[in-house]
Amino acid sequence: MGKLVGSITLPDIVAAHKRGDHVGIYSICSAHPFVLEACMQQALEDGSPLLVESTSNQVNQEGGYTSMTPAGFHDYLCGIADRFNFPRGRLILGGDHLGPNPWQHEPVESAMAKAQVLVRDCILAGYTKIHLDASMKCADDPMDVPLSMSVSAGRAAELCLAAEETYTAAPLDQSPPCYVIGTEVPPPGGAQRHENTLAVTAVEDAQETIDLTREAFKRRGLGAAWERVVALVVQPGVEFGDDFVFEYDSGAAAQLSQFIATQDRLVFEAHSTDYQTRDALRALVEDHFVILKVGPATTFAFREAVFALGLMEVEWLAGREGIELSNIQQVLDDAMVENPAFWQKYYTGSESSVQFARKYSLSDRSRYYWPNADVQQALARLFHNLGHPVPVTLLSQYLPVQYERVRAGVLENTPRSLIYDKIRSVVADYAHACGCTEL
């Protein structure tokens, strides 16, 4: 498939924000087809661009846990866009935490070499937003002291050099890459334990990250690339875990907000904004957290919708002759128990609490199991069984918001439409916060 050709770019949005427009952009960190399809529907309705990102663990030259390379992820995304008549020019493709993370068990030389290959592959695949993250230690780094910020900045600059050389050498019909720097992010997928407080990044640390990275770029002749660094990752005080959410406190982040307002071109990127309220998301954008990353909240909404449909299936069809129920909840849990690699180190405690977390944790580790063949077969059976409109009384019981929309005639009473609407209820909050209709 052809490469993505941009219309509204990320630098355009950042520039508009720096001019005083309270606009931003949300970043969808998911490869789930229902999530991507729902997000494209939302962006079509808003008339906005759609930013989708893959992480270095999720998509890389070895396939990652999605079994997709950057080129494969690009084609996968374009295929969905074409099916939904979403203009490719409104897609922005990004790489999140691009660096040696998948190869930390290797010496730094080989890990960084593979990270450079990944960055090059992303550029060739049409990625125009690159988060440079070389903050993690490799096998031969000293284990008894933290990796210094200067070392991390130097490695990030090496990755940028690989990206710039690739873009310059290849005849690419796309915007030059823009970069995000900084690494002070929560654990991917959410915190693993309760904490009483969550430290907001100190202004001094944010300034040091900028200064050290700028100097590292300068030493490698990357002055032009530095002009395309658009955002800095910091911790604004937002986070979530299995059953808790740290709510955004604008006052606690006031010094950060005032600091970034003085920085030419730069804004903040906020990670783990999942489950924040609509008002909190809007406050983040107004406080110059222009790029809002969201992932598990979208697949959590998908799971909620599927479980609700499964309960309706039981209430409506259990005991009917010739009907084989999907047992979707049980099939999903069986797949997780059979292969615990994606959740075992995240869910701890008693057997009953772990079983509960597998279903209902806000970290939503179940998102890794929907591609499982048995789960896909159960989902297909659920859709088949609910092929006729579900009684509205059951909709009212299990999906009351969607029930109201079905009654109003703005939503079809089909499993797929109900699921899309549930996901869009999350994405719509981000669209509102980012002022997407103003873009």
VEXDREN-2710 file (C-alpha; in Angstrom, 1 decimal):
% VEXDREN-2710
k/r/px/py/pz
1/MET/0.0/0.0/0.0
2/GLY/1.1/3.6/-0.5
3/LYS/2.5/5.7/2.2
4/LEU/0.4/8.0/4.4
5/VAL/0.4/11.5/3.0
6/GLY/-0.4/14.1/5.7
7/SER/-2.7/17.1/5.6
8/ILE/-2.9/18.6/9.1
9/THR/0.4/17.6/10.8
10/LEU/1.4/17.4/14.4
11/PRO/3.6/20.5/14.1
12/ASP/0.6/22.4/12.8
13/ILE/-1.4/21.5/15.9
14/VAL/1.5/22.3/18.2
15/ALA/2.0/25.7/16.5
16/ALA/-1.7/26.5/16.8
17/HIS/-1.6/25.7/20.5
18/LYS/1.5/27.9/21.0
19/ARG/-0.3/30.7/19.2
20/GLY/-3.0/30.5/22.0
21/ASP/-5.6/28.1/20.6
22/HIS/-6.5/25.6/23.2
23/VAL/-6.2/22.6/20.8
24/GLY/-4.4/19.3/21.2
25/ILE/-4.4/15.8/19.8
26/TYR/-5.1/12.5/21.4
27/SER/-2.9/9.5/20.6
28/ILE/-4.4/6.1/20.3
29/CYS/-2.0/3.5/21.6
30/SER/-3.8/0.3/20.5
31/ALA/-3.7/-2.1/17.6
32/HIS/-7.2/-3.5/18.4
33/PRO/-9.3/-3.4/15.3
34/PHE/-12.5/-2.4/17.0
35/VAL/-10.7/0.5/18.8
36/LEU/-9.1/1.7/15.6
37/GLU/-12.4/1.4/13.7
38/ALA/-14.3/3.3/16.4
39/CYS/-11.7/6.0/16.5
40/MET/-11.8/6.5/12.8
41/GLN/-15.6/6.9/13.0
42/GLN/-15.1/9.5/15.7
43/ALA/-12.4/11.4/13.7
44/LEU/-14.6/11.3/10.6
45/GLU/-17.5/12.9/12.5
46/ASP/-15.2/15.5/14.0
47/GLY/-13.3/16.2/10.8
48/SER/-10.0/15.8/12.6
49/PRO/-6.8/14.0/12.1
50/LEU/-6.2/10.7/13.9
51/LEU/-2.9/9.9/15.6
52/VAL/-2.2/6.2/16.1
53/GLU/1.0/5.0/17.7
54/SER/2.8/1.6/18.2
55/THR/5.4/0.9/20.9
56/SER/8.7/-0.8/20.4
57/ASN/7.5/-3.9/22.1
58/GLN/4.2/-4.0/20.1
59/VAL/5.6/-3.5/16.6
60/ASN/9.2/-4.0/15.6
61/GLN/11.4/-5.6/12.9
62/GLU/11.0/-8.9/14.7
63/GLY/7.2/-8.6/14.8
64/GLY/6.7/-7.6/18.5
65/TYR/3.8/-9.0/20.3
66/THR/1.4/-8.1/17.5
67/SER/3.5/-10.0/14.9
68/MET/3.7/-6.9/12.9
69/THR/6.6/-4.9/11.5
70/PRO/6.3/-1.1/11.1
71/ALA/5.5/-1.6/7.4
72/GLY/2.9/-4.2/8.3
73/PHE/1.3/-2.0/10.9
74/HIS/1.2/0.8/8.4
75/ASP/-0.6/-1.4/5.9
76/TYR/-2.9/-2.8/8.6
77/LEU/-3.9/0.8/9.6
78/CYS/-4.4/1.8/5.9
79/GLY/-6.6/-1.2/5.3
80/ILE/-8.9/-0.2/8.1
81/ALA/-8.9/3.4/6.9
82/ASP/-9.8/2.3/3.4
83/ARG/-12.7/0.1/4.6
84/PHE/-14.1/3.0/6.6
85/ASN/-13.5/5.7/3.9
86/PHE/-11.2/7.5/6.3
87/PRO/-8.8/9.7/4.3
88/ARG/-5.2/8.5/4.6
89/GLY/-4.1/12.1/4.6
90/ARG/-5.7/12.5/8.0
91/LEU/-3.8/9.6/9.6
92/ILE/-0.7/10.4/11.6
93/LEU/1.4/7.4/12.4
94/GLY/3.8/7.5/15.4
95/GLY/6.3/5.3/17.2
96/ASP/6.2/5.3/21.0
97/HIS/9.2/4.5/23.3
98/LEU/11.4/3.8/20.3
99/GLY/14.7/2.6/21.6
100/PRO/16.4/-0.5/23.0
101/ASN/13.6/-1.5/25.3
102/PRO/12.8/-4.9/23.6
103/TRP/16.5/-5.8/23.6
104/GLN/17.5/-4.7/27.1
105/HIS/18.9/-8.1/27.9
106/GLU/21.6/-7.5/25.2
107/PRO/24.8/-5.4/25.5
108/VAL/24.2/-1.8/24.6
109/GLU/26.0/-2.0/21.2
110/SER/23.7/-4.7/19.8
111/ALA/20.6/-3.3/21.6
112/MET/21.1/0.1/20.1
113/ALA/21.9/-1.3/16.7
114/LYS/18.6/-3.1/16.7
115/ALA/16.9/0.1/18.0
116/GLN/18.4/2.0/15.1
117/VAL/17.0/-0.5/12.7
118/LEU/13.6/-0.1/14.2
119/VAL/13.7/3.7/13.9
120/ARG/14.8/3.4/10.3
121/ASP/12.0/0.9/9.5
122/CYS/9.5/3.3/11.1
123/ILE/10.6/6.2/9.0
124/LEU/10.4/4.0/5.8
125/ALA/6.9/2.8/6.8
126/GLY/5.5/6.4/7.0
127/TYR/5.8/7.1/10.7
128/THR/6.1/10.9/11.1
129/LYS/6.0/11.1/15.0
130/ILE/9.0/9.5/16.7
131/HIS/9.3/9.3/20.5
132/LEU/13.0/8.8/21.2
133/ASP/13.4/6.8/24.4
134/ALA/16.8/5.3/25.3
135/SER/16.2/5.6/29.1
136/MET/16.3/1.9/29.9
137/LYS/19.5/0.1/30.9
138/CYS/21.1/-2.6/28.7
139/ALA/22.9/-5.7/29.8
140/ASP/26.3/-4.2/30.2
141/ASP/25.2/-0.9/31.8
142/PRO/26.1/-0.6/35.5
143/MET/23.2/-2.1/37.5
144/ASP/24.0/-0.4/40.8
145/VAL/23.3/3.2/39.6
146/PRO/20.6/4.8/37.5
147/LEU/21.3/5.4/33.8
148/SER/22.5/9.0/33.6
149/MET/20.3/11.5/31.8
150/SER/23.3/12.5/29.7
151/VAL/23.8/8.9/28.5
152/SER/20.1/8.6/27.8
153/ALA/20.2/11.8/25.8
154/GLY/23.2/10.8/23.8
155/ARG/21.6/7.5/22.8
156/ALA/18.4/9.2/21.9
157/ALA/20.4/11.5/19.6
158/GLU/22.0/8.4/18.0
159/LEU/18.5/7.1/17.2
160/CYS/17.5/10.5/15.8
161/LEU/20.6/10.4/13.6
162/ALA/19.4/7.1/12.2
163/ALA/16.0/8.5/11.5
164/GLU/17.4/11.7/9.8
165/GLU/19.8/9.7/7.6
166/THR/17.0/7.4/6.5
167/TYR/14.6/10.2/5.7
168/THR/17.2/12.1/3.8
169/ALA/18.2/9.1/1.7
170/ALA/14.8/7.7/0.9
171/PRO/12.4/9.3/-1.6
172/LEU/9.5/9.6/0.8
173/ASP/6.3/11.3/0.0
174/GLN/5.6/12.4/3.6
175/SER/6.4/15.2/6.1
176/PRO/9.8/15.1/7.8
177/PRO/9.7/13.3/11.1
178/CYS/9.0/15.3/14.3
179/TYR/10.3/14.1/17.6
180/VAL/9.2/13.7/21.2
181/ILE/11.9/13.5/23.9
182/GLY/11.9/12.7/27.6
183/THR/11.3/9.5/29.4
184/GLU/9.6/10.2/32.7
185/VAL/6.6/8.1/32.3
186/PRO/4.6/5.6/34.4
187/PRO/5.0/1.9/33.9
188/PRO/3.4/0.9/30.5
189/GLY/-0.2/-0.2/31.1
190/GLY/-0.5/1.5/34.5
191/ALA/1.0/1.2/38.0
192/GLN/1.2/-2.2/39.7
193/ARG/0.5/-1.1/43.3
194/HIS/-1.3/1.6/45.3
195/GLU/0.7/4.7/46.2
196/ASN/-0.3/7.6/48.4
197/THR/1.2/10.3/46.2
198/LEU/2.4/10.7/42.6
199/ALA/5.3/13.1/42.1
200/VAL/4.9/15.6/39.4
201/THR/8.1/16.2/37.3
202/ALA/10.2/19.0/38.7
203/VAL/10.8/22.0/36.4
204/GLU/14.6/21.6/37.0
205/ASP/14.4/18.1/35.6
206/ALA/12.4/19.1/32.6
207/GLN/14.9/21.9/31.8
208/GLU/17.8/19.5/32.2
209/THR/16.3/17.0/29.8
210/ILE/15.8/19.7/27.2
211/ASP/19.4/21.1/27.7
212/LEU/21.1/17.7/27.6
213/THR/19.2/16.5/24.6
214/ARG/19.7/19.7/22.7
215/GLU/23.4/19.5/23.3
216/ALA/23.5/15.8/22.2
217/PHE/21.7/16.7/19.0
218/LYS/24.1/19.6/18.4
219/ARG/27.2/17.4/18.8
220/ARG/25.9/15.1/16.1
221/GLY/25.0/17.8/13.6
222/LEU/21.3/17.5/14.2
223/GLY/20.4/21.2/14.5
224/ALA/17.7/20.9/11.9
225/ALA/16.2/17.9/13.6
226/TRP/16.1/19.8/16.9
227/GLU/13.9/22.3/15.2
228/ARG/11.4/19.5/14.8
229/VAL/11.4/18.4/18.4
230/VAL/7.8/19.3/19.3
231/ALA/7.1/17.8/22.8
232/LEU/8.6/16.7/26.0
233/VAL/7.3/13.7/28.1
234/VAL/6.9/14.6/31.8
235/GLN/4.8/13.2/34.6
236/PRO/1.8/15.6/35.2
237/GLY/0.5/13.6/38.1
238/VAL/-1.8/11.2/36.2
239/GLU/-1.8/7.5/36.6
240/PHE/-4.0/4.4/37.0
241/GLY/-3.7/0.9/38.4
242/ASP/-5.9/-2.1/38.8
243/ASP/-8.6/-0.3/40.7
244/PHE/-7.5/3.3/41.2
245/VAL/-6.9/6.5/39.2
246/PHE/-4.8/9.5/40.2
247/GLU/-6.9/12.4/39.1
248/TYR/-5.2/15.3/37.4
249/ASP/-4.6/18.3/39.7
250/SER/-4.0/21.4/37.6
251/GLY/-2.6/23.3/40.6
252/ALA/0.1/20.6/41.3
253/ALA/1.3/21.0/37.6
254/ALA/1.1/24.8/37.6
255/GLN/4.9/25.3/37.6
256/LEU/5.4/22.8/34.8
257/SER/2.6/24.5/32.8
258/GLN/4.2/28.0/33.3
259/PHE/7.6/26.6/32.4
260/ILE/6.7/25.0/29.0
261/ALA/4.8/28.2/28.0
262/THR/8.2/29.9/27.9
263/GLN/9.8/27.3/25.6
264/ASP/9.8/28.1/22.0
265/ARG/7.9/25.4/19.9
266/LEU/7.8/22.9/22.8
267/VAL/4.7/21.4/24.5
268/PHE/4.2/18.5/26.8
269/GLU/3.1/14.9/26.0
270/ALA/1.2/13.2/28.8
271/HIS/1.2/9.4/29.1
272/SER/-1.3/7.2/31.0
273/THR/-4.2/9.7/30.8
274/ASP/-6.6/6.8/30.7
275/TYR/-9.7/7.1/32.9
276/GLN/-9.3/10.8/33.5
277/THR/-12.6/12.8/33.4
278/ARG/-13.6/14.9/30.5
279/ASP/-12.9/18.1/32.5
280/ALA/-9.5/16.8/33.6
281/LEU/-8.5/16.0/30.0
282/ARG/-9.6/19.5/28.9
283/ALA/-7.6/21.0/31.8
284/LEU/-4.5/19.0/30.7
285/VAL/-4.7/20.5/27.2
286/GLU/-5.2/24.0/28.6
287/ASP/-2.1/23.4/30.7
288/HIS/-0.1/22.7/27.6
289/PHE/-0.2/18.9/27.7
290/VAL/-1.1/19.0/24.1
291/ILE/-0.6/15.3/23.2
292/LEU/-2.7/12.9/25.3
293/LYS/-1.9/9.2/25.2
294/VAL/-4.7/6.7/25.7
295/GLY/-4.7/2.9/25.4
296/PRO/-6.2/0.6/28.0
297/ALA/-9.2/2.8/28.5
298/THR/-10.3/2.0/25.0
299/THR/-10.0/-1.7/25.2
300/PHE/-11.5/-1.6/28.7
301/ALA/-14.6/-0.1/27.1
302/PHE/-14.5/-2.8/24.4
303/ARG/-14.4/-5.5/27.0
304/GLU/-17.2/-3.9/29.0
305/ALA/-19.4/-3.9/25.9
306/VAL/-18.6/-7.5/25.0
307/PHE/-19.3/-8.7/28.6
308/ALA/-22.6/-6.8/28.5
309/LEU/-23.5/-8.5/25.3
310/GLY/-22.5/-11.8/26.8
311/LEU/-24.9/-11.3/29.7
312/MET/-27.7/-10.3/27.4
313/GLU/-27.0/-13.4/25.4
314/VAL/-27.5/-15.6/28.5
315/GLU/-30.6/-13.8/29.6
316/TRP/-32.2/-13.9/26.2
317/LEU/-31.1/-17.2/24.7
318/ALA/-30.0/-19.7/27.4
319/GLY/-32.0/-22.9/27.2
320/ARG/-33.3/-22.3/23.7
321/GLU/-33.2/-25.3/21.5
322/GLY/-30.4/-25.2/18.9
323/ILE/-28.6/-22.3/20.5
324/GLU/-25.0/-22.8/21.6
325/LEU/-23.9/-19.9/23.9
326/SER/-20.6/-18.2/23.3
327/ASN/-19.5/-18.3/26.9
328/ILE/-17.3/-15.3/26.0
329/GLN/-16.2/-14.4/29.5
330/GLN/-15.1/-18.0/30.3
331/VAL/-13.4/-18.5/27.0
332/LEU/-11.4/-15.3/27.5
333/ASP/-10.4/-16.2/31.0
334/ASP/-9.4/-19.7/29.9
335/ALA/-7.1/-18.2/27.3
336/MET/-5.5/-15.9/29.9
337/VAL/-5.0/-18.8/32.4
338/GLU/-3.5/-21.0/29.6
339/ASN/-0.9/-18.3/28.7
340/PRO/-0.3/-16.1/31.7
341/ALA/2.7/-14.2/30.2
342/PHE/0.9/-10.9/29.7
343/TRP/-0.7/-10.6/33.1
344/GLN/1.0/-12.8/35.7
345/LYS/3.5/-10.3/37.0
346/TYR/0.9/-7.5/37.1
347/TYR/-1.9/-9.2/39.0
348/THR/-1.0/-10.5/42.5
349/GLY/-2.8/-11.5/45.7
350/SER/-5.3/-14.2/46.4
351/GLU/-6.7/-16.5/43.7
352/SER/-10.0/-14.8/43.8
353/SER/-8.5/-11.3/43.6
354/VAL/-6.4/-12.3/40.6
355/GLN/-9.4/-13.8/38.9
356/PHE/-11.3/-10.6/39.5
357/ALA/-8.4/-8.5/38.1
358/ARG/-8.2/-10.7/34.9
359/LYS/-11.7/-9.5/34.2
360/TYR/-12.0/-6.1/35.6
361/SER/-8.6/-4.5/36.1
362/LEU/-8.3/-1.0/34.7
363/SER/-4.9/-2.1/33.5
364/ASP/-6.9/-4.4/31.2
365/ARG/-4.3/-7.0/30.5
366/SER/-7.1/-9.0/28.8
367/ARG/-6.5/-6.8/25.8
368/TYR/-3.6/-9.1/24.8
369/TYR/-5.9/-12.1/24.4
370/TRP/-8.6/-11.0/22.0
371/PRO/-6.6/-12.2/19.0
372/ASN/-6.6/-15.7/20.5
373/ALA/-8.3/-18.2/18.0
374/ASP/-10.7/-19.6/20.7
375/VAL/-11.6/-16.1/21.8
376/GLN/-12.2/-15.0/18.3
377/GLN/-14.4/-18.0/17.6
378/ALA/-16.5/-17.2/20.8
379/LEU/-16.8/-13.6/19.8
380/ALA/-18.0/-14.6/16.3
381/ARG/-20.6/-16.9/18.0
382/LEU/-21.8/-14.1/20.2
383/PHE/-22.3/-11.9/17.2
384/HIS/-24.1/-14.7/15.4
385/ASN/-26.4/-15.4/18.3
386/LEU/-27.2/-11.7/18.7
387/GLY/-27.8/-11.3/15.0
388/HIS/-31.4/-10.2/15.6
389/PRO/-31.9/-7.0/17.6
390/VAL/-31.5/-7.5/21.3
391/PRO/-34.7/-6.7/23.3
392/VAL/-34.5/-3.1/24.3
393/THR/-35.3/-4.1/27.9
394/LEU/-32.0/-5.9/28.0
395/LEU/-30.3/-3.0/26.4
396/SER/-31.7/-0.8/29.1
397/GLN/-30.4/-3.2/31.8
398/TYR/-26.9/-3.8/30.5
399/LEU/-26.0/-0.9/28.1
400/PRO/-28.2/2.0/29.3
401/VAL/-26.4/4.8/27.5
402/GLN/-26.6/2.9/24.2
403/TYR/-30.2/2.0/24.9
404/GLU/-31.1/5.7/25.0
405/ARG/-29.2/6.2/21.7
406/VAL/-31.0/3.3/20.1
407/ARG/-34.4/4.7/21.3
408/ALA/-33.5/8.1/19.8
409/GLY/-32.8/6.5/16.4
410/VAL/-29.1/7.5/16.3
411/LEU/-27.6/4.1/17.0
412/GLU/-28.3/0.7/15.4
413/ASN/-29.2/-2.2/17.7
414/THR/-26.4/-4.5/16.5
415/PRO/-23.5/-5.9/18.5
416/ARG/-20.9/-4.1/16.3
417/SER/-22.6/-0.8/16.5
418/LEU/-23.1/-1.1/20.3
419/ILE/-19.5/-1.9/20.8
420/TYR/-18.3/1.0/18.6
421/ASP/-20.5/3.4/20.5
422/LYS/-19.1/2.2/23.9
423/ILE/-15.6/2.8/22.7
424/ARG/-16.5/6.2/21.2
425/SER/-17.9/7.3/24.6
426/VAL/-14.3/7.2/25.8
427/VAL/-12.8/8.7/22.6
428/ALA/-15.3/11.5/22.5
429/ASP/-14.0/12.9/25.8
430/TYR/-10.6/13.1/24.3
431/ALA/-11.9/14.8/21.1
432/HIS/-13.7/17.3/23.3
433/ALA/-10.6/18.0/25.4
434/CYS/-8.5/18.5/22.3
435/GLY/-10.9/20.7/20.5
436/CYS/-10.9/18.4/17.5
437/THR/-13.8/20.1/15.7
438/GLU/-11.7/23.3/15.8
439/LEU/-8.9/21.7/13.9
END
